[in-house]
Amino acid sequence: MAALDTEDRRVVMSKIESATAKLVYHSLALEGAATASQLQQRLDLPQLTILSILQTLSNRELVACESTDETTRYYAKRTGI
């Protein structure tokens, strides 16, 4: 998935309250899809924190994922911004 443009990112970021969730979303929006482990390495956050945030962002339809047998990659969604 391609990274989101600046205006899309800005609008979505204004809807996210948690600074840590903003960091996770911003990383996906700027750098593209990533696994939870890749996000953990990029952001130096505990994996449980990453997974909890990804679940919350997914429930809010801001993040989606694509799974294979071996990995799940998360990406910032283009929502009806």
N, C-alpha and C positions, 0 to 999 in steps of 0.2 A: 504494500500500500504506500502511496505517495504521502509525503508529509503535508500537513495542512498549511494554507497560506496564512500570512500574518493576521489579517482581519478575522478569519474564521477562528484562529487560535485566541485572539483577544476576546471575542464574544463568548466563547466557551469558557475561557479562564475566569471571566467575570461571574460565571454561574457556579464555580467551585469555591467553597469556603475554606477548606483545610489547606494550609500552606504545603503540607507534605503531598496531598492529593494533587495540588497544582503542579508540584515538581514532577510527579509521575506522569501526569497528563502532558505536561510541556515536553518531557523527554520523548514520549511517543509521538507527539505532534511534530517535533523538530527532527528527530533522528529516525522516525519510521518504526515499523513493527519490531517487537522484541519479546523474548521469553521473560518469565519472572526472574530467572537467574541472571539474565543479561541486565535487566533493570536493577537488580540488587547490586551488581558490580558497577554499573554506571553511576548509581546514586548513593552507594554505600549505606543502604538501609537494610534492616532485617527482612528476610524473605517473608515472614508472616505479615509484616507491615505491608509489604508490596502486594501480597495476595489479597489482603483485606481491602486495600485501596482499589485494586483492580476489580474486585467484586462490587464494591460500591459504585465505581465509575461505570461498570457494565450494567448494573441495575438502573442507573440513570441514563443509559443508552448513550454514553459519551465514549465508551471504549467497547470494542468487540474483539473476538478472538477467532483464530483458525487453528484447528487441532489436527494433528496427524497421530499415528500410533505412538510416536516417540516424543513429540513436543507440542506445546501450545504457545502460539505467538499472539500477542496482543497488539492492537493498533488503535490510534485515535480515529473515531468515526466522524464522518461528516454528517452532522445532524441537520435538521431543518432550521438552520441558523438564519 
